[in-house]
Amino acid sequence: MANVVLPDAVLVKNYVGGDEIALATLIERHQSKIYGFIYSKVMDRDVTEDIFQDTFIKVIKTLKTKNYNEEGKF
């Protein structure tokens, strides 16, 4: 059986519903793109790591408080 790739919106819904693995999947899926974007702006790996972590802390808080708005891409 082939692996099913769930859309981001489904993963968000699953995470809000208590599925912690859904968040891990989202982070893994978007990690390189987000990390690369941050690094291209600050050009410092330590600062990039801090900003990256802060970004996902904000994502988690937004999702946990149910303030996430599915208007655009995750």
PDB file of N, CA, C, O and CB in Angstrom:
ATOM      1  N   MET A   1       0.840  -1.174   0.000  1.00  0.00           N
ATOM      2  CA  MET A   1       0.000   0.000   0.000  1.00  0.00           C
ATOM      3  C   MET A   1       0.888   1.241   0.000  1.00  0.00           C
ATOM      4  O   MET A   1       1.840   1.317   0.777  1.00  0.00           O
ATOM      5  CB  MET A   1      -0.958  -0.004   1.215  1.00  0.00           C
ATOM      6  N   ALA A   2       0.596   2.195  -0.846  1.00  0.00           N
ATOM      7  CA  ALA A   2       1.392   3.409  -0.965  1.00  0.00           C
ATOM      8  C   ALA A   2       1.109   4.352   0.197  1.00  0.00           C
ATOM      9  O   ALA A   2       0.019   4.357   0.770  1.00  0.00           O
ATOM     10  CB  ALA A   2       1.110   4.108  -2.299  1.00  0.00           C
ATOM     11  N   ASN A   3       2.126   5.151   0.530  1.00  0.00           N
ATOM     12  CA  ASN A   3       1.938   6.165   1.562  1.00  0.00           C
ATOM     13  C   ASN A   3       1.000   7.245   1.051  1.00  0.00           C
ATOM     14  O   ASN A   3       1.128   7.699  -0.085  1.00  0.00           O
ATOM     15  CB  ASN A   3       3.289   6.778   1.989  1.00  0.00           C
ATOM     16  N   VAL A   4       0.068   7.651   1.882  1.00  0.00           N
ATOM     17  CA  VAL A   4      -0.869   8.700   1.527  1.00  0.00           C
ATOM     18  C   VAL A   4      -0.321  10.019   2.065  1.00  0.00           C
ATOM     19  O   VAL A   4      -0.007  10.130   3.250  1.00  0.00           O
ATOM     20  CB  VAL A   4      -2.300   8.403   2.089  1.00  0.00           C
ATOM     21  N   VAL A   5      -0.210  11.011   1.195  1.00  0.00           N
ATOM     22  CA  VAL A   5       0.268  12.319   1.604  1.00  0.00           C
ATOM     23  C   VAL A   5      -0.954  13.170   1.933  1.00  0.00           C
ATOM     24  O   VAL A   5      -1.738  13.532   1.056  1.00  0.00           O
ATOM     25  CB  VAL A   5       1.152  12.986   0.491  1.00  0.00           C
ATOM     26  N   LEU A   6      -1.094  13.477   3.219  1.00  0.00           N
ATOM     27  CA  LEU A   6      -2.228  14.284   3.654  1.00  0.00           C
ATOM     28  C   LEU A   6      -1.962  15.757   3.386  1.00  0.00           C
ATOM     29  O   LEU A   6      -0.841  16.226   3.587  1.00  0.00           O
ATOM     30  CB  LEU A   6      -2.516  14.056   5.146  1.00  0.00           C
ATOM     31  N   PRO A   7      -2.958  16.486   2.942  1.00  0.00           N
ATOM     32  CA  PRO A   7      -2.794  17.924   2.747  1.00  0.00           C
ATOM     33  C   PRO A   7      -2.534  18.621   4.089  1.00  0.00           C
ATOM     34  O   PRO A   7      -2.901  18.113   5.148  1.00  0.00           O
ATOM     35  CB  PRO A   7      -4.046  18.523   2.064  1.00  0.00           C
ATOM     36  N   ASP A   8      -1.900  19.781   4.022  1.00  0.00           N
ATOM     37  CA  ASP A   8      -1.598  20.544   5.228  1.00  0.00           C
ATOM     38  C   ASP A   8      -2.855  20.826   6.050  1.00  0.00           C
ATOM     39  O   ASP A   8      -2.824  20.740   7.278  1.00  0.00           O
ATOM     40  CB  ASP A   8      -0.914  21.852   4.860  1.00  0.00           C
ATOM     41  N   ALA A   9      -3.950  21.160   5.386  1.00  0.00           N
ATOM     42  CA  ALA A   9      -5.186  21.493   6.107  1.00  0.00           C
ATOM     43  C   ALA A   9      -5.667  20.313   6.949  1.00  0.00           C
ATOM     44  O   ALA A   9      -6.174  20.510   8.053  1.00  0.00           O
ATOM     45  CB  ALA A   9      -6.287  21.916   5.118  1.00  0.00           C
ATOM     46  N   VAL A  10      -5.514  19.100   6.443  1.00  0.00           N
ATOM     47  CA  VAL A  10      -5.920  17.908   7.196  1.00  0.00           C
ATOM     48  C   VAL A  10      -4.976  17.698   8.379  1.00  0.00           C
ATOM     49  O   VAL A  10      -5.416  17.358   9.477  1.00  0.00           O
ATOM     50  CB  VAL A  10      -5.930  16.651   6.280  1.00  0.00           C
ATOM     51  N   LEU A  11      -3.686  17.901   8.151  1.00  0.00           N
ATOM     52  CA  LEU A  11      -2.719  17.763   9.241  1.00  0.00           C
ATOM     53  C   LEU A  11      -2.984  18.784  10.340  1.00  0.00           C
ATOM     54  O   LEU A  11      -2.887  18.456  11.523  1.00  0.00           O
ATOM     55  CB  LEU A  11      -1.291  17.921   8.712  1.00  0.00           C
ATOM     56  N   VAL A  12      -3.315  20.012   9.967  1.00  0.00           N
ATOM     57  CA  VAL A  12      -3.642  21.040  10.950  1.00  0.00           C
ATOM     58  C   VAL A  12      -4.854  20.608  11.768  1.00  0.00           C
ATOM     59  O   VAL A  12      -4.847  20.696  12.995  1.00  0.00           O
ATOM     60  CB  VAL A  12      -3.910  22.396  10.259  1.00  0.00           C
ATOM     61  N   LYS A  13      -5.875  20.150  11.091  1.00  0.00           N
ATOM     62  CA  LYS A  13      -7.092  19.700  11.772  1.00  0.00           C
ATOM     63  C   LYS A  13      -6.781  18.540  12.714  1.00  0.00           C
ATOM     64  O   LYS A  13      -7.272  18.498  13.842  1.00  0.00           O
ATOM     65  CB  LYS A  13      -8.166  19.280  10.744  1.00  0.00           C
ATOM     66  N   ASN A  14      -5.973  17.612  12.250  1.00  0.00           N
ATOM     67  CA  ASN A  14      -5.599  16.471  13.081  1.00  0.00           C
ATOM     68  C   ASN A  14      -4.809  16.916  14.308  1.00  0.00           C
ATOM     69  O   ASN A  14      -5.027  16.410  15.408  1.00  0.00           O
ATOM     70  CB  ASN A  14      -4.783  15.469  12.267  1.00  0.00           C
ATOM     71  N   TYR A  15      -3.894  17.860  14.118  1.00  0.00           N
ATOM     72  CA  TYR A  15      -3.101  18.356  15.246  1.00  0.00           C
ATOM     73  C   TYR A  15      -3.995  19.038  16.276  1.00  0.00           C
ATOM     74  O   TYR A  15      -3.872  18.786  17.475  1.00  0.00           O
ATOM     75  CB  TYR A  15      -2.017  19.332  14.757  1.00  0.00           C
ATOM     76  N   VAL A  16      -4.883  19.893  15.813  1.00  0.00           N
ATOM     77  CA  VAL A  16      -5.806  20.579  16.718  1.00  0.00           C
ATOM     78  C   VAL A  16      -6.651  19.556  17.474  1.00  0.00           C
ATOM     79  O   VAL A  16      -7.045  19.785  18.618  1.00  0.00           O
ATOM     80  CB  VAL A  16      -6.715  21.561  15.935  1.00  0.00           C
ATOM     81  N   GLY A  17      -6.924  18.435  16.828  1.00  0.00           N
ATOM     82  CA  GLY A  17      -7.690  17.361  17.447  1.00  0.00           C
ATOM     83  C   GLY A  17      -6.877  16.474  18.380  1.00  0.00           C
ATOM     84  O   GLY A  17      -7.413  15.530  18.960  1.00  0.00           O
ATOM     85  N   GLY A  18      -5.587  16.770  18.529  1.00  0.00           N
ATOM     86  CA  GLY A  18      -4.769  16.036  19.484  1.00  0.00           C
ATOM     87  C   GLY A  18      -3.690  15.148  18.907  1.00  0.00           C
ATOM     88  O   GLY A  18      -2.979  14.485  19.662  1.00  0.00           O
ATOM     89  N   ASP A  19      -3.545  15.112  17.602  1.00  0.00           N
ATOM     90  CA  ASP A  19      -2.546  14.256  16.949  1.00  0.00           C
ATOM     91  C   ASP A  19      -1.215  14.995  16.846  1.00  0.00           C
ATOM     92  O   ASP A  19      -1.008  15.788  15.927  1.00  0.00           O
ATOM     93  CB  ASP A  19      -3.032  13.815  15.540  1.00  0.00           C
ATOM     94  N   GLU A  20      -0.315  14.730  17.795  1.00  0.00           N
ATOM     95  CA  GLU A  20       0.989  15.410  17.828  1.00  0.00           C
ATOM     96  C   GLU A  20       1.858  15.047  16.624  1.00  0.00           C
ATOM     97  O   GLU A  20       2.686  15.849  16.191  1.00  0.00           O
ATOM     98  CB  GLU A  20       1.729  15.060  19.119  1.00  0.00           C
ATOM     99  N   ILE A  21       1.675  13.855  16.088  1.00  0.00           N
ATOM    100  CA  ILE A  21       2.458  13.428  14.923  1.00  0.00           C
ATOM    101  C   ILE A  21       2.134  14.290  13.708  1.00  0.00           C
ATOM    102  O   ILE A  21       2.988  14.499  12.846  1.00  0.00           O
ATOM    103  CB  ILE A  21       2.190  11.945  14.605  1.00  0.00           C
ATOM    104  N   ALA A  22       0.903  14.790  13.637  1.00  0.00           N
ATOM    105  CA  ALA A  22       0.517  15.666  12.524  1.00  0.00           C
ATOM    106  C   ALA A  22       1.375  16.930  12.520  1.00  0.00           C
ATOM    107  O   ALA A  22       1.791  17.392  11.457  1.00  0.00           O
ATOM    108  CB  ALA A  22      -0.983  16.037  12.616  1.00  0.00           C
ATOM    109  N   LEU A  23       1.642  17.492  13.700  1.00  0.00           N
ATOM    110  CA  LEU A  23       2.502  18.684  13.776  1.00  0.00           C
ATOM    111  C   LEU A  23       3.921  18.343  13.340  1.00  0.00           C
ATOM    112  O   LEU A  23       4.544  19.101  12.597  1.00  0.00           O
ATOM    113  CB  LEU A  23       2.512  19.264  15.212  1.00  0.00           C
ATOM    114  N   ALA A  24       4.427  17.214  13.796  1.00  0.00           N
ATOM    115  CA  ALA A  24       5.776  16.794  13.400  1.00  0.00           C
ATOM    116  C   ALA A  24       5.871  16.655  11.884  1.00  0.00           C
ATOM    117  O   ALA A  24       6.881  17.018  11.281  1.00  0.00           O
ATOM    118  CB  ALA A  24       6.152  15.461  14.081  1.00  0.00           C
ATOM    119  N   THR A  25       4.825  16.133  11.281  1.00  0.00           N
ATOM    120  CA  THR A  25       4.789  15.984   9.822  1.00  0.00           C
ATOM    121  C   THR A  25       4.811  17.345   9.140  1.00  0.00           C
ATOM    122  O   THR A  25       5.526  17.539   8.156  1.00  0.00           O
ATOM    123  CB  THR A  25       3.538  15.197   9.389  1.00  0.00           C
ATOM    124  N   LEU A  26       4.029  18.288   9.660  1.00  0.00           N
ATOM    125  CA  LEU A  26       4.014  19.640   9.091  1.00  0.00           C
ATOM    126  C   LEU A  26       5.386  20.302   9.196  1.00  0.00           C
ATOM    127  O   LEU A  26       5.871  20.904   8.238  1.00  0.00           O
ATOM    128  CB  LEU A  26       2.960  20.504   9.798  1.00  0.00           C
ATOM    129  N   ILE A  27       6.003  20.187  10.365  1.00  0.00           N
ATOM    130  CA  ILE A  27       7.320  20.797  10.554  1.00  0.00           C
ATOM    131  C   ILE A  27       8.330  20.174   9.608  1.00  0.00           C
ATOM    132  O   ILE A  27       9.100  20.884   8.960  1.00  0.00           O
ATOM    133  CB  ILE A  27       7.790  20.642  12.011  1.00  0.00           C
ATOM    134  N   GLU A  28       8.332  18.859   9.526  1.00  0.00           N
ATOM    135  CA  GLU A  28       9.270  18.165   8.634  1.00  0.00           C
ATOM    136  C   GLU A  28       9.044  18.564   7.178  1.00  0.00           C
ATOM    137  O   GLU A  28       9.996  18.761   6.423  1.00  0.00           O
ATOM    138  CB  GLU A  28       9.129  16.642   8.788  1.00  0.00           C
ATOM    139  N   ARG A  29       7.783  18.680   6.799  1.00  0.00           N
ATOM    140  CA  ARG A  29       7.425  19.021   5.425  1.00  0.00           C
ATOM    141  C   ARG A  29       7.922  20.415   5.031  1.00  0.00           C
ATOM    142  O   ARG A  29       8.340  20.625   3.892  1.00  0.00           O
ATOM    143  CB  ARG A  29       5.914  18.940   5.248  1.00  0.00           C
ATOM    144  N   HIS A  30       7.877  21.349   5.950  1.00  0.00           N
ATOM    145  CA  HIS A  30       8.179  22.747   5.617  1.00  0.00           C
ATOM    146  C   HIS A  30       9.515  23.235   6.165  1.00  0.00           C
ATOM    147  O   HIS A  30       9.904  24.378   5.922  1.00  0.00           O
ATOM    148  CB  HIS A  30       7.086  23.634   6.134  1.00  0.00           C
ATOM    149  N   GLN A  31      10.209  22.394   6.890  1.00  0.00           N
ATOM    150  CA  GLN A  31      11.426  22.794   7.574  1.00  0.00           C
ATOM    151  C   GLN A  31      12.477  23.402   6.646  1.00  0.00           C
ATOM    152  O   GLN A  31      12.953  24.507   6.908  1.00  0.00           O
ATOM    153  CB  GLN A  31      12.007  21.615   8.278  1.00  0.00           C
ATOM    154  N   SER A  32      12.841  22.721   5.589  1.00  0.00           N
ATOM    155  CA  SER A  32      13.942  23.198   4.751  1.00  0.00           C
ATOM    156  C   SER A  32      13.604  24.517   4.063  1.00  0.00           C
ATOM    157  O   SER A  32      14.466  25.386   3.927  1.00  0.00           O
ATOM    158  CB  SER A  32      14.298  22.149   3.706  1.00  0.00           C
ATOM    159  N   LYS A  33      12.362  24.668   3.634  1.00  0.00           N
ATOM    160  CA  LYS A  33      11.970  25.901   2.964  1.00  0.00           C
ATOM    161  C   LYS A  33      11.996  27.094   3.930  1.00  0.00           C
ATOM    162  O   LYS A  33      12.510  28.164   3.601  1.00  0.00           O
ATOM    163  CB  LYS A  33      10.574  25.746   2.353  1.00  0.00           C
ATOM    164  N   ILE A  34      11.438  26.889   5.113  1.00  0.00           N
ATOM    165  CA  ILE A  34      11.378  27.968   6.096  1.00  0.00           C
ATOM    166  C   ILE A  34      12.779  28.289   6.618  1.00  0.00           C
ATOM    167  O   ILE A  34      13.159  29.454   6.729  1.00  0.00           O
ATOM    168  CB  ILE A  34      10.442  27.587   7.264  1.00  0.00           C
ATOM    169  N   TYR A  35      13.530  27.255   6.933  1.00  0.00           N
ATOM    170  CA  TYR A  35      14.897  27.449   7.426  1.00  0.00           C
ATOM    171  C   TYR A  35      15.729  28.200   6.387  1.00  0.00           C
ATOM    172  O   TYR A  35      16.438  29.149   6.722  1.00  0.00           O
ATOM    173  CB  TYR A  35      15.557  26.086   7.762  1.00  0.00           C
ATOM    174  N   GLY A  36      15.639  27.777   5.139  1.00  0.00           N
ATOM    175  CA  GLY A  36      16.394  28.433   4.066  1.00  0.00           C
ATOM    176  C   GLY A  36      16.007  29.890   3.891  1.00  0.00           C
ATOM    177  O   GLY A  36      16.867  30.744   3.672  1.00  0.00           O
ATOM    178  N   PHE A  37      14.708  30.178   3.988  1.00  0.00           N
ATOM    179  CA  PHE A  37      14.256  31.564   3.868  1.00  0.00           C
ATOM    180  C   PHE A  37      14.822  32.412   4.998  1.00  0.00           C
ATOM    181  O   PHE A  37      15.335  33.505   4.758  1.00  0.00           O
ATOM    182  CB  PHE A  37      12.721  31.635   3.868  1.00  0.00           C
ATOM    183  N   ILE A  38      14.731  31.920   6.218  1.00  0.00           N
ATOM    184  CA  ILE A  38      15.241  32.677   7.367  1.00  0.00           C
ATOM    185  C   ILE A  38      16.744  32.890   7.224  1.00  0.00           C
ATOM    186  O   ILE A  38      17.244  33.996   7.426  1.00  0.00           O
ATOM    187  CB  ILE A  38      14.924  31.944   8.698  1.00  0.00           C
ATOM    188  N   TYR A  39      17.457  31.830   6.877  1.00  0.00           N
ATOM    189  CA  TYR A  39      18.910  31.935   6.738  1.00  0.00           C
ATOM    190  C   TYR A  39      19.300  32.935   5.660  1.00  0.00           C
ATOM    191  O   TYR A  39      20.291  33.651   5.808  1.00  0.00           O
ATOM    192  CB  TYR A  39      19.509  30.573   6.419  1.00  0.00           C
ATOM    193  N   SER A  40      18.540  32.990   4.589  1.00  0.00           N
ATOM    194  CA  SER A  40      18.863  33.933   3.510  1.00  0.00           C
ATOM    195  C   SER A  40      18.747  35.381   3.962  1.00  0.00           C
ATOM    196  O   SER A  40      19.340  36.275   3.357  1.00  0.00           O
ATOM    197  CB  SER A  40      17.951  33.698   2.317  1.00  0.00           C
ATOM    198  N   LYS A  41      17.984  35.613   5.024  1.00  0.00           N
ATOM    199  CA  LYS A  41      17.810  36.977   5.541  1.00  0.00           C
ATOM    200  C   LYS A  41      18.828  37.328   6.612  1.00  0.00           C
ATOM    201  O   LYS A  41      19.304  38.463   6.651  1.00  0.00           O
ATOM    202  CB  LYS A  41      16.415  37.147   6.101  1.00  0.00           C
ATOM    203  N   VAL A  42      19.177  36.382   7.485  1.00  0.00           N
ATOM    204  CA  VAL A  42      20.044  36.710   8.625  1.00  0.00           C
ATOM    205  C   VAL A  42      21.488  36.231   8.467  1.00  0.00           C
ATOM    206  O   VAL A  42      22.395  36.768   9.104  1.00  0.00           O
ATOM    207  CB  VAL A  42      19.468  36.118   9.876  1.00  0.00           C
ATOM    208  N   MET A  43      21.702  35.217   7.615  1.00  0.00           N
ATOM    209  CA  MET A  43      23.044  34.702   7.313  1.00  0.00           C
ATOM    210  C   MET A  43      23.829  34.285   8.565  1.00  0.00           C
ATOM    211  O   MET A  43      25.045  34.463   8.632  1.00  0.00           O
ATOM    212  CB  MET A  43      23.832  35.751   6.555  1.00  0.00           C
ATOM    213  N   ASP A  44      23.131  33.738   9.535  1.00  0.00           N
ATOM    214  CA  ASP A  44      23.765  33.260  10.766  1.00  0.00           C
ATOM    215  C   ASP A  44      22.986  32.034  11.231  1.00  0.00           C
ATOM    216  O   ASP A  44      21.788  32.115  11.502  1.00  0.00           O
ATOM    217  CB  ASP A  44      23.795  34.382  11.885  1.00  0.00           C
ATOM    218  N   ARG A  45      23.674  30.904  11.319  1.00  0.00           N
ATOM    219  CA  ARG A  45      22.977  29.647  11.632  1.00  0.00           C
ATOM    220  C   ARG A  45      22.346  29.649  13.030  1.00  0.00           C
ATOM    221  O   ARG A  45      21.235  29.149  13.206  1.00  0.00           O
ATOM    222  CB  ARG A  45      23.946  28.480  11.516  1.00  0.00           C
ATOM    223  N   ASP A  46      23.040  30.203  14.010  1.00  0.00           N
ATOM    224  CA  ASP A  46      22.488  30.222  15.370  1.00  0.00           C
ATOM    225  C   ASP A  46      21.229  31.079  15.443  1.00  0.00           C
ATOM    226  O   ASP A  46      20.234  30.681  16.049  1.00  0.00           O
ATOM    227  CB  ASP A  46      23.532  30.744  16.364  1.00  0.00           C
ATOM    228  N   VAL A  47      21.279  32.255  14.824  1.00  0.00           N
ATOM    229  CA  VAL A  47      20.113  33.134  14.817  1.00  0.00           C
ATOM    230  C   VAL A  47      18.979  32.484  14.022  1.00  0.00           C
ATOM    231  O   VAL A  47      17.813  32.579  14.403  1.00  0.00           O
ATOM    232  CB  VAL A  47      20.474  34.520  14.220  1.00  0.00           C
ATOM    233  N   THR A  48      19.327  31.833  12.930  1.00  0.00           N
ATOM    234  CA  THR A  48      18.325  31.134  12.120  1.00  0.00           C
ATOM    235  C   THR A  48      17.622  30.064  12.943  1.00  0.00           C
ATOM    236  O   THR A  48      16.398  29.946  12.890  1.00  0.00           O
ATOM    237  CB  THR A  48      18.975  30.503  10.877  1.00  0.00           C
ATOM    238  N   GLU A  49      18.384  29.285  13.702  1.00  0.00           N
ATOM    239  CA  GLU A  49      17.800  28.247  14.556  1.00  0.00           C
ATOM    240  C   GLU A  49      16.814  28.860  15.556  1.00  0.00           C
ATOM    241  O   GLU A  49      15.719  28.336  15.760  1.00  0.00           O
ATOM    242  CB  GLU A  49      18.912  27.476  15.306  1.00  0.00           C
ATOM    243  N   ASP A  50      17.215  29.973  16.173  1.00  0.00           N
ATOM    244  CA  ASP A  50      16.347  30.634  17.158  1.00  0.00           C
ATOM    245  C   ASP A  50      15.054  31.131  16.521  1.00  0.00           C
ATOM    246  O   ASP A  50      13.968  30.926  17.063  1.00  0.00           O
ATOM    247  CB  ASP A  50      17.083  31.806  17.816  1.00  0.00           C
ATOM    248  N   ILE A  51      15.175  31.776  15.381  1.00  0.00           N
ATOM    249  CA  ILE A  51      13.992  32.306  14.699  1.00  0.00           C
ATOM    250  C   ILE A  51      13.100  31.165  14.229  1.00  0.00           C
ATOM    251  O   ILE A  51      11.876  31.253  14.320  1.00  0.00           O
ATOM    252  CB  ILE A  51      14.401  33.195  13.503  1.00  0.00           C
ATOM    253  N   PHE A  52      13.708  30.095  13.726  1.00  0.00           N
ATOM    254  CA  PHE A  52      12.943  28.939  13.273  1.00  0.00           C
ATOM    255  C   PHE A  52      12.129  28.355  14.425  1.00  0.00           C
ATOM    256  O   PHE A  52      10.942  28.068  14.270  1.00  0.00           O
ATOM    257  CB  PHE A  52      13.880  27.869  12.680  1.00  0.00           C
ATOM    258  N   GLN A  53      12.770  28.181  15.578  1.00  0.00           N
ATOM    259  CA  GLN A  53      12.057  27.656  16.743  1.00  0.00           C
ATOM    260  C   GLN A  53      10.940  28.600  17.180  1.00  0.00           C
ATOM    261  O   GLN A  53       9.829  28.162  17.481  1.00  0.00           O
ATOM    262  CB  GLN A  53      13.031  27.424  17.902  1.00  0.00           C
ATOM    263  N   ASP A  54      11.240  29.887  17.214  1.00  0.00           N
ATOM    264  CA  ASP A  54      10.219  30.878  17.583  1.00  0.00           C
ATOM    265  C   ASP A  54       9.035  30.831  16.627  1.00  0.00           C
ATOM    266  O   ASP A  54       7.884  30.978  17.040  1.00  0.00           O
ATOM    267  CB  ASP A  54      10.821  32.290  17.598  1.00  0.00           C
ATOM    268  N   THR A  55       9.327  30.626  15.349  1.00  0.00           N
ATOM    269  CA  THR A  55       8.272  30.553  14.345  1.00  0.00           C
ATOM    270  C   THR A  55       7.312  29.406  14.644  1.00  0.00           C
ATOM    271  O   THR A  55       6.095  29.585  14.610  1.00  0.00           O
ATOM    272  CB  THR A  55       8.875  30.385  12.948  1.00  0.00           C
ATOM    273  N   PHE A  56       7.857  28.235  14.936  1.00  0.00           N
ATOM    274  CA  PHE A  56       6.977  27.102  15.187  1.00  0.00           C
ATOM    275  C   PHE A  56       6.319  27.153  16.558  1.00  0.00           C
ATOM    276  O   PHE A  56       5.255  26.564  16.749  1.00  0.00           O
ATOM    277  CB  PHE A  56       7.745  25.823  15.048  1.00  0.00           C
ATOM    278  N   ILE A  57       6.928  27.843  17.517  1.00  0.00           N
ATOM    279  CA  ILE A  57       6.244  28.067  18.790  1.00  0.00           C
ATOM    280  C   ILE A  57       5.011  28.925  18.544  1.00  0.00           C
ATOM    281  O   ILE A  57       3.945  28.672  19.104  1.00  0.00           O
ATOM    282  CB  ILE A  57       7.191  28.742  19.827  1.00  0.00           C
ATOM    283  N   LYS A  58       5.166  29.939  17.705  1.00  0.00           N
ATOM    284  CA  LYS A  58       4.023  30.794  17.371  1.00  0.00           C
ATOM    285  C   LYS A  58       2.947  29.997  16.620  1.00  0.00           C
ATOM    286  O   LYS A  58       1.754  30.171  16.871  1.00  0.00           O
ATOM    287  CB  LYS A  58       4.486  32.000  16.520  1.00  0.00           C
ATOM    288  N   VAL A  59       3.366  29.136  15.712  1.00  0.00           N
ATOM    289  CA  VAL A  59       2.417  28.289  14.985  1.00  0.00           C
ATOM    290  C   VAL A  59       1.638  27.418  15.966  1.00  0.00           C
ATOM    291  O   VAL A  59       0.414  27.317  15.876  1.00  0.00           O
ATOM    292  CB  VAL A  59       3.152  27.407  13.944  1.00  0.00           C
ATOM    293  N   ILE A  60       2.341  26.795  16.893  1.00  0.00           N
ATOM    294  CA  ILE A  60       1.689  25.923  17.873  1.00  0.00           C
ATOM    295  C   ILE A  60       0.686  26.709  18.706  1.00  0.00           C
ATOM    296  O   ILE A  60      -0.440  26.259  18.912  1.00  0.00           O
ATOM    297  CB  ILE A  60       2.733  25.259  18.789  1.00  0.00           C
ATOM    298  N   LYS A  61       1.091  27.881  19.183  1.00  0.00           N
ATOM    299  CA  LYS A  61       0.181  28.704  19.987  1.00  0.00           C
ATOM    300  C   LYS A  61      -1.052  29.100  19.184  1.00  0.00           C
ATOM    301  O   LYS A  61      -2.170  29.071  19.699  1.00  0.00           O
ATOM    302  CB  LYS A  61       0.900  29.960  20.496  1.00  0.00           C
ATOM    303  N   THR A  62      -0.848  29.465  17.938  1.00  0.00           N
ATOM    304  CA  THR A  62      -1.967  29.858  17.077  1.00  0.00           C
ATOM    305  C   THR A  62      -2.926  28.694  16.872  1.00  0.00           C
ATOM    306  O   THR A  62      -4.143  28.865  16.946  1.00  0.00           O
ATOM    307  CB  THR A  62      -1.455  30.364  15.720  1.00  0.00           C
ATOM    308  N   LEU A  63      -2.385  27.525  16.617  1.00  0.00           N
ATOM    309  CA  LEU A  63      -3.232  26.355  16.400  1.00  0.00           C
ATOM    310  C   LEU A  63      -3.951  25.939  17.682  1.00  0.00           C
ATOM    311  O   LEU A  63      -5.128  25.582  17.643  1.00  0.00           O
ATOM    312  CB  LEU A  63      -2.397  25.191  15.866  1.00  0.00           C
ATOM    313  N   LYS A  64      -3.262  25.980  18.802  1.00  0.00           N
ATOM    314  CA  LYS A  64      -3.861  25.563  20.076  1.00  0.00           C
ATOM    315  C   LYS A  64      -4.985  26.499  20.523  1.00  0.00           C
ATOM    316  O   LYS A  64      -5.938  26.069  21.172  1.00  0.00           O
ATOM    317  CB  LYS A  64      -2.790  25.498  21.159  1.00  0.00           C
ATOM    318  N   THR A  65      -4.867  27.783  20.171  1.00  0.00           N
ATOM    319  CA  THR A  65      -5.911  28.735  20.558  1.00  0.00           C
ATOM    320  C   THR A  65      -6.999  28.833  19.499  1.00  0.00           C
ATOM    321  O   THR A  65      -7.908  29.659  19.589  1.00  0.00           O
ATOM    322  CB  THR A  65      -5.307  30.113  20.805  1.00  0.00           C
ATOM    323  N   LYS A  66      -6.885  27.970  18.495  1.00  0.00           N
ATOM    324  CA  LYS A  66      -7.875  27.907  17.408  1.00  0.00           C
ATOM    325  C   LYS A  66      -8.025  29.244  16.671  1.00  0.00           C
ATOM    326  O   LYS A  66      -9.114  29.594  16.216  1.00  0.00           O
ATOM    327  CB  LYS A  66      -9.231  27.477  17.966  1.00  0.00           C
ATOM    328  N   ASN A  67      -6.918  29.982  16.561  1.00  0.00           N
ATOM    329  CA  ASN A  67      -6.910  31.246  15.824  1.00  0.00           C
ATOM    330  C   ASN A  67      -6.398  31.080  14.398  1.00  0.00           C
ATOM    331  O   ASN A  67      -6.261  32.063  13.669  1.00  0.00           O
ATOM    332  CB  ASN A  67      -6.060  32.265  16.554  1.00  0.00           C
ATOM    333  N   TYR A  68      -6.119  29.857  14.001  1.00  0.00           N
ATOM    334  CA  TYR A  68      -5.611  29.601  12.651  1.00  0.00           C
ATOM    335  C   TYR A  68      -6.722  29.822  11.642  1.00  0.00           C
ATOM    336  O   TYR A  68      -7.842  29.339  11.809  1.00  0.00           O
ATOM    337  CB  TYR A  68      -5.046  28.166  12.531  1.00  0.00           C
ATOM    338  N   ASN A  69      -6.391  30.557  10.595  1.00  0.00           N
ATOM    339  CA  ASN A  69      -7.357  30.861   9.548  1.00  0.00           C
ATOM    340  C   ASN A  69      -6.863  30.207   8.252  1.00  0.00           C
ATOM    341  O   ASN A  69      -5.785  30.545   7.762  1.00  0.00           O
ATOM    342  CB  ASN A  69      -7.544  32.417   9.373  1.00  0.00           C
ATOM    343  N   GLU A  70      -7.614  29.309   7.717  1.00  0.00           N
ATOM    344  CA  GLU A  70      -7.233  28.532   6.533  1.00  0.00           C
ATOM    345  C   GLU A  70      -7.455  29.325   5.248  1.00  0.00           C
ATOM    346  O   GLU A  70      -8.095  28.826   4.322  1.00  0.00           O
ATOM    347  CB  GLU A  70      -8.024  27.224   6.480  1.00  0.00           C
ATOM    348  N   GLU A  71      -6.939  30.548   5.178  1.00  0.00           N
ATOM    349  CA  GLU A  71      -7.099  31.362   3.971  1.00  0.00           C
ATOM    350  C   GLU A  71      -6.010  31.071   2.950  1.00  0.00           C
ATOM    351  O   GLU A  71      -6.257  31.084   1.745  1.00  0.00           O
ATOM    352  CB  GLU A  71      -7.089  32.844   4.327  1.00  0.00           C
ATOM    353  N   GLY A  72      -4.833  30.815   3.429  1.00  0.00           N
ATOM    354  CA  GLY A  72      -3.723  30.591   2.512  1.00  0.00           C
ATOM    355  C   GLY A  72      -3.059  29.278   2.806  1.00  0.00           C
ATOM    356  O   GLY A  72      -3.665  28.378   3.387  1.00  0.00           O
ATOM    357  N   LYS A  73      -1.815  29.166   2.406  1.00  0.00           N
ATOM    358  CA  LYS A  73      -1.059  27.945   2.668  1.00  0.00           C
ATOM    359  C   LYS A  73      -0.544  27.959   4.088  1.00  0.00           C
ATOM    360  O   LYS A  73      -0.277  29.016   4.659  1.00  0.00           O
ATOM    361  CB  LYS A  73       0.106  27.791   1.677  1.00  0.00           C
ATOM    362  N   PHE A  74      -0.408  26.770   4.653  1.00  0.00           N
ATOM    363  CA  PHE A  74       0.162  26.640   5.987  1.00  0.00           C
ATOM    364  C   PHE A  74       1.532  27.287   5.995  1.00  0.00           C
ATOM    365  O   PHE A  74       2.204  27.297   7.026  1.00  0.00           O
ATOM    366  CB  PHE A  74       0.249  25.155   6.421  1.00  0.00           C
TER     367      PHE A  74
END
